[in-house]
Amino acid sequence: MAAPGGRDLVAMLGALDVERRPGTFAYVTRSAVEPAPADAFATIDEGESITYVVPADTAPDDAVFRCAWLTLTVDSSLEAVGLTAAFAAALADAGIPANVLAGWHHDHILVPVEQADDAMAALRSLARR
């Protein structure tokens, strides 16, 4: 069964917009035997450890990478080709680091909080190309 959502790159880029989730977030890592933070928004099991994305205001002292959480509002398929490359290139051209989480319907991009506005502008520029 194919994943739902758009696959036409030109159509997805033409409809692309971005929203910023309220708040600031941070990354923490824990061993697999340690309890997960209760307020984790994302969990990535890396085998040797587990990475969590948590609200920065409740993050422990060892949290790193204070970031803004941006969501592409275009409904993209998990099998779409080229969307990640397109937005990664736009952000790279603007000198903005990006950490990507793919959801069922949308891509989520975590960028340095101080570069959030520039990142949103760079991503929106894709729809105008």
Steps between C-alpha positions, in 0.01 A plus 500: 500500500639840402532776757241779462589855400642684204782368285515762223800714598398802290150498652633452853748785464231724351272435798775509761456715806648477847369548852696546819394296800482722810791471736867416492626143501823319586664163448592263782642151485462216746597136519227253412466401867434853624140621514378716214421863572125525559468803272693370196354609166721266297695184574773351285644163601860498383589159637773608742284781638167672456469861389204710612374839390352677801375850587806712576339652809478157666820355351770367731837674527661265247255597223653643182399678180227744597275496194179610336267230369380572147237291323454492124124519448502321165363145528792294372524126459766310685591373153532848341830559322690828512313702763759448773780582258324818387441642846839385628668681209300818563600499865864413420515787249385730784761353738237348729554158659196274484403187688210317337228279645260342252145448617216313331367813330762772546869564529622674814823697502683610813720804444699725736245717676683821405474406130131399499373805310773467237424129467130566449580758232738259324240222504221727376723613215477146360131555421584816303763334277 
